[in-house]
Amino acid sequence: MMIPSNEQLFQSVFNYATLPMFVVNTDFIIIAHNKQHKIISNTLDQDVIGVNVSAAFESLTPAEALTLLMDNLMLSKNSKEVVQLPSFQFVSLAPVNDITEHSWRIEIVPVLNHAQEVDYLLTIWHTDHIHAEILPAAQTQLGEELAATGEQLEAGTEQLEAAVEEIEAINDELTQTQEKLNKLSQELEEKENLDDHSDKKQAVESQRDRLKRFLMQAPAGICVLDGPEFVFELINPSFQELFPNRDLLGKTFVAALPEIKGQLMWEILQEVYATGETFQGSEMLIPLANEETGNADERYFNFIYQARFDSAGKIDGILLFVYEVTDMVLVRLEVEENEQRFRLLLNAIPQIAWTNTVEGEINFYNEQWYSYTGMDGEENQRMALRQMMHPDDLKNHIEKFKAILASEDSGHYETRLKDEDGGYKWYLIRMQPIKDDEGVVLLWIGTATDINDLKILQQQKDDFISIASHELKTPVASLKASMQLLDRMKHNSSEKMQSLIGLAGKSVDKVSGLIDSLLDSNQLAQGGIPLNKTLFNLYELIESCAVHVFRDDQSQLIITGDKDLSVHADQERIEQVIINMLTNAVKYAPGSKEININIEKITDTVRVSVTDKGPGIPAEKTPYLFDRYYRVEESRQPGLGLGLYICAEIIAKHEGKIGAESEVGVGSTFWFILPL
């Protein structure tokens, strides 16, 4: 069966389509819009026909939606390709039953002429939600306005008929000499009518051809089923592509697609024909025979059944709009299956675990969380973690949590969580991002590991160190005083005795330094050290530190940078940091003849860096250099691993930053930054 040539069929498809549509020419002037578009925009033809899109939709909100629409109309016109706009919230030009806001996704389809140039642009408005309750009221309102327009046209026709009667009366009174002129005028009028009829016929054919091209180029599958037997009367290429090896035109629905009979889709089709009520199906599973394999393929479709009415208002067919969404559904089902396996895995681990979005909103807790906290899952998941935090740890948790999210890298911190009995235990919080192949973070996995027993042991260790250090400090101070007294008397002793006294004095100094480090470390662990801030010159402080470190000619200190820069900080503590960095450079890089220290102002901060040309530190160990008791394994120098830890805590107390860069075989740079 050939495609029908009557204008009414194409107008029915366009006007009875359940998707709002309008057509513009290449100057973006609206030349047609269907009934659904009239309903959502609450407009008639005289409101928008002949009006530019930018003017017709000037009140469209949000304003960005209009800009996006105009830009993509131009893009589709220039590229000659279908353009799909992302979903956006659209507020109707006028409210319908108080419902004004919808989520729309606009599709722009270029209509090409025989020369493959763009003649028109068809815009199709898709929405995921159908507000059936607004349709009757809007159609009623539109019908009333059209009826009023019809009454005006009828009145005009009556006036025209009265005028014609007057003209005929006058013509009857014309003289014989005017009859030739009348005859000539009549011939001219007939010729004009013929020309006018020819113009109208050409306009109708042009409109029919344009509508046909719209249907044939539409990305959605569209077909027209005629009569109660549902004969395929019209199909567009997109619909035929869904069934590439089947002849559809002229066949009944069941004859062309026999596997459909008995399925829910067939029953719905019959119901729509009987009732005239539109039906929209979403992701409906429809098994269809595969002619190549002989098996039934499970395919998913979004479709709309829309009844077609004849001039008498009776149902005489069905319009079918269909999209295949098999690939999208299969991907979603796979994601859901993977998510289920992922949650089973998180429930199997002994630690508390959760997942959160890239914005930090927690959307899943494992069973261990509910077992520990006693929550039942009904509480606000986003705020649950904060609610279980110890009040003293909450600020640190929020800062660390946000910092890790911003870094898009893994991180950890310690905090106390409340159990179901109201007690608190220490937990190590670890957060790990899950990224796609391009390195974009998709979600985060968080775990909380019970370290309460470890924290108790650590506290006991700190208590022991504190007690031992204080107990040792007094006798060591007495021993140091005795060694100083012996040092003054050593000129009366032999050279060997003098050497032994010197060595003993150095050993006492080392023991005293270790005790001071232990005390500082313990004080920091107990809540920090007080700062006594003053204004002092950094260059002068560094020179003073160098006197204590560079006592021989083995290494040379080179100071560069801003010599006049002063900083407001605790001079004694900053001196402690600089001496530690210089001492490490001399101790751990004995082959480095030059030690460089640079003072650099960076906006409202100052950066001090110490660089040596020693053996360097492996990259995998650099992140742990400032941890408590951490020592690089390759180091043969004695120590407790507390120096850099204390330095880091001092700089943090000043709200600064500290770090290190190193390359094996090249050297190391240790630096710290202080606010000015």
Residue pairs with C-beta under 8 A, 6 or more apart in sequence:
1 231
1 232
1 233
1 249
1 250
3 212
3 234
4 233
4 234
5 208
7 204
7 207
7 208
8 311
9 224
9 233
9 234
10 208
10 211
10 212
10 215
11 211
12 308
12 309
12 319
13 211
13 215
13 222
13 224
13 234
13 319
14 21
14 32
14 34
14 211
14 214
15 34
15 35
16 34
16 35
16 306
16 307
16 308
16 309
16 319
17 34
17 36
17 306
17 319
17 321
18 36
18 278
18 280
18 304
18 306
18 321
19 36
19 124
19 125
19 126
19 304
19 321
20 33
20 34
20 36
20 37
20 39
20 40
20 41
20 124
20 125
21 33
21 34
21 36
21 37
21 122
21 123
21 124
21 125
22 30
22 32
22 33
22 34
22 37
22 48
22 122
22 123
23 30
23 31
23 32
23 33
23 111
23 120
23 121
23 122
23 123
23 210
23 214
24 30
24 31
24 53
24 73
24 120
24 121
24 123
25 31
25 119
25 120
25 121
26 77
26 118
26 119
26 120
26 121
27 52
28 52
28 53
28 54
28 70
28 73
28 121
29 50
29 51
29 52
29 53
30 48
30 49
30 50
30 51
30 52
30 53
30 56
31 49
31 50
31 120
32 49
33 41
33 43
33 45
33 48
33 49
35 139
35 142
36 125
37 43
37 125
38 44
38 142
39 96
39 134
39 135
39 138
39 139
39 142
40 92
40 96
40 102
40 125
41 48
41 92
41 93
41 94
42 92
42 93
42 94
42 95
42 96
42 138
42 141
43 56
43 93
44 142
44 145
44 146
44 149
47 56
48 56
53 69
53 70
53 73
54 66
54 70
57 66
57 69
57 93
58 66
59 93
60 66
60 69
60 90
60 91
60 93
61 90
61 91
62 88
62 89
62 91
64 88
65 88
65 90
68 85
68 88
69 85
69 106
69 123
72 83
72 85
72 106
72 108
73 108
73 121
73 123
75 83
75 108
76 82
76 83
76 108
76 109
76 110
76 118
76 121
77 110
77 118
77 121
80 110
80 112
80 116
80 118
81 110
82 107
82 108
82 109
82 110
82 219
83 107
83 108
84 105
84 106
84 107
84 108
85 105
85 106
85 107
85 108
86 105
87 103
87 104
87 105
87 128
88 103
88 104
88 105
89 101
89 102
89 103
89 104
90 101
90 102
90 103
90 104
91 100
91 101
92 100
92 101
92 102
96 134
96 137
96 138
97 133
97 134
97 137
97 138
99 131
99 133
99 134
102 127
102 129
102 131
103 127
103 128
103 129
104 125
104 126
104 127
105 125
105 126
105 127
106 123
106 124
106 125
106 126
107 123
107 124
107 126
107 219
108 121
108 122
108 123
108 124
109 121
109 122
109 123
109 124
109 214
109 217
109 218
109 219
110 118
110 120
110 121
110 122
110 217
111 118
111 119
111 120
111 121
111 122
111 210
111 213
111 214
111 217
112 118
112 119
112 213
112 217
113 119
119 210
119 213
120 210
120 214
122 214
122 217
122 218
124 218
124 220
130 280
171 182
174 182
215 222
215 234
215 236
216 236
216 237
217 236
218 236
218 238
219 238
220 238
220 321
220 322
220 323
221 236
221 238
221 239
221 241
221 242
221 320
221 321
221 322
221 323
221 324
222 234
222 235
222 236
222 238
222 239
222 319
222 320
222 321
222 322
223 232
223 233
223 234
223 235
223 236
223 239
223 248
223 319
223 320
223 322
224 232
224 233
224 234
224 235
224 308
224 317
224 318
224 319
224 320
225 231
225 232
225 233
225 253
225 269
225 317
225 318
225 319
225 320
226 232
226 233
226 316
226 317
227 316
227 317
228 273
229 252
229 253
230 252
230 253
230 254
230 269
230 273
230 318
231 250
231 251
231 252
231 253
232 248
232 249
232 250
232 251
232 252
232 253
232 256
233 249
233 317
234 249
235 248
235 249
239 248
239 320
239 322
240 248
242 322
242 324
243 256
243 257
243 288
245 291
245 292
246 256
246 257
246 291
247 256
248 256
253 260
253 266
253 269
254 260
254 261
254 266
257 288
259 287
259 288
259 289
259 296
260 266
260 286
260 288
263 286
263 287
264 284
265 281
265 284
265 286
265 303
268 279
268 281
268 305
269 305
269 318
271 277
271 279
272 278
272 279
272 305
272 306
272 307
272 318
273 307
273 315
273 318
275 307
276 307
276 309
276 315
277 307
278 304
278 305
278 306
278 307
279 304
279 305
280 302
280 303
280 304
281 301
281 302
281 303
281 304
281 305
282 302
283 300
283 301
283 302
283 325
283 329
284 300
284 301
284 302
284 303
285 298
285 299
285 300
286 299
286 300
286 301
287 296
287 297
287 298
287 299
288 296
288 297
288 299
289 295
289 296
289 297
290 296
290 297
298 326
299 324
299 326
300 324
300 325
300 326
300 328
300 329
300 330
301 322
301 323
301 324
301 325
301 326
302 322
302 323
302 325
303 320
303 321
303 322
303 323
304 319
304 320
304 321
304 322
305 318
305 319
305 320
306 318
306 319
306 320
306 321
307 315
307 317
307 318
307 319
308 315
308 316
308 317
308 318
308 319
309 315
309 316
310 316
343 364
343 366
346 353
346 355
346 364
346 366
346 445
347 366
347 367
347 368
349 366
349 368
349 447
350 368
351 368
351 447
351 448
351 449
351 450
352 365
352 366
352 368
352 369
352 372
352 417
352 427
352 447
352 448
352 449
353 365
353 366
353 368
353 369
353 445
353 446
353 447
353 448
354 362
354 364
354 365
354 366
354 369
354 385
354 445
354 446
355 362
355 363
355 364
355 443
355 444
355 445
355 446
356 362
356 363
356 443
356 444
356 446
357 363
357 443
357 444
358 405
358 441
358 442
358 443
358 444
359 405
360 401
360 402
360 405
360 444
361 382
362 381
362 382
362 384
362 385
362 446
363 381
364 381
365 377
365 381
365 384
369 375
370 376
370 377
372 417
372 419
372 420
373 384
373 388
373 417
373 418
373 419
373 420
374 419
374 420
375 384
379 387
385 397
386 394
386 397
386 398
388 417
388 418
389 397
389 415
389 416
389 417
389 418
390 415
390 416
390 417
390 418
390 424
392 416
393 415
393 416
396 413
396 415
397 413
397 415
397 429
400 411
400 413
400 429
401 431
403 411
404 410
404 411
404 431
405 431
405 444
408 433
408 441
409 433
410 430
410 431
410 432
410 433
411 430
411 431
412 428
412 429
412 430
412 431
413 428
413 429
414 426
414 427
414 428
414 429
414 451
414 455
415 426
415 427
415 429
416 424
416 425
416 426
416 427
417 424
417 425
417 427
417 448
418 424
419 425
425 450
425 452
426 450
426 451
426 452
426 454
426 455
427 448
427 449
427 450
427 451
427 452
428 448
428 449
428 451
429 446
429 447
429 448
430 446
430 447
430 449
431 444
431 445
431 446
432 444
432 445
432 446
433 441
433 442
433 443
433 444
434 441
434 442
434 443
434 444
434 445
435 441
435 442
436 442
462 522
462 525
462 526
465 518
465 521
465 522
466 518
466 519
466 522
468 518
469 515
469 518
469 519
469 522
470 519
472 511
472 515
473 515
473 519
476 508
476 511
476 512
476 515
477 512
479 508
480 505
480 508
480 509
480 512
483 501
483 504
483 505
483 508
484 505
486 501
486 504
487 501
487 502
487 505
490 497
490 498
490 501
490 502
491 498
493 501
514 640
517 640
517 642
517 643
517 646
518 640
518 642
520 529
520 642
520 646
521 628
521 642
521 645
521 646
523 529
524 645
524 646
524 649
525 628
528 649
528 653
529 573
529 649
529 650
529 653
531 569
531 570
531 573
531 653
531 654
532 570
532 571
532 572
533 568
533 569
533 570
534 568
534 569
534 570
534 571
535 566
535 567
535 568
536 566
536 567
536 569
536 571
537 564
537 565
537 566
538 565
538 566
538 567
538 599
538 606
538 608
539 559
539 561
539 562
539 563
539 564
539 565
539 599
541 571
541 574
541 575
541 578
542 559
542 578
542 597
542 599
542 608
543 559
544 575
545 575
545 578
545 579
545 582
546 557
546 559
546 582
548 579
549 557
549 579
549 582
549 583
549 586
550 556
550 557
550 582
550 586
554 586
554 590
555 585
555 586
555 592
555 593
555 594
555 595
556 593
556 594
556 595
557 582
557 595
557 596
557 597
558 594
558 595
558 596
558 597
559 597
559 598
559 599
560 596
560 597
560 598
560 599
561 598
561 599
561 600
562 599
562 600
562 601
562 606
563 599
565 599
565 601
565 606
567 574
567 606
567 674
567 676
568 676
569 654
569 674
570 650
570 654
573 650
573 653
573 654
574 650
574 654
574 674
576 646
576 647
576 650
577 647
577 650
577 651
577 672
578 597
578 608
578 610
580 643
580 644
580 646
580 647
581 610
581 647
581 670
582 595
582 597
582 610
583 643
584 643
584 644
584 670
585 592
585 595
585 610
585 611
585 612
585 614
585 668
585 670
586 595
587 637
588 612
588 614
588 615
588 635
588 637
589 595
589 612
589 613
589 614
589 615
589 667
589 668
590 614
591 613
591 614
591 615
592 612
592 613
592 614
592 667
593 613
594 613
595 610
595 611
595 612
596 610
596 611
596 612
597 608
597 609
597 610
597 611
598 607
598 608
598 609
598 611
599 606
599 607
599 608
600 606
600 607
600 608
600 609
601 607
601 676
602 673
604 675
604 676
605 656
605 673
605 674
605 675
605 676
606 673
606 674
606 676
607 671
607 672
607 673
608 671
608 672
608 673
608 674
609 669
609 670
609 671
610 669
610 670
610 671
611 667
611 668
611 669
612 667
612 668
613 666
613 667
614 667
614 668
615 634
615 664
615 665
616 662
616 663
616 664
616 665
616 666
616 667
616 668
617 625
617 632
617 660
617 662
617 664
617 668
618 632
618 662
618 664
619 662
619 663
619 664
621 632
622 660
622 661
622 662
624 630
625 632
625 644
625 660
626 644
626 645
626 647
626 648
626 658
626 660
627 641
627 645
628 641
628 642
628 645
629 640
629 641
629 642
629 645
630 641
630 644
630 645
631 639
631 641
644 670
647 658
647 672
648 658
651 657
651 658
651 672
651 673
651 674
652 658
654 674
654 675
655 675
656 672
656 673
656 674
656 675
657 672
657 673
658 670
658 671
658 672
658 673
659 670
659 671
659 672
660 668
660 669
660 670
660 671
661 668
661 669
661 671
662 668
662 669
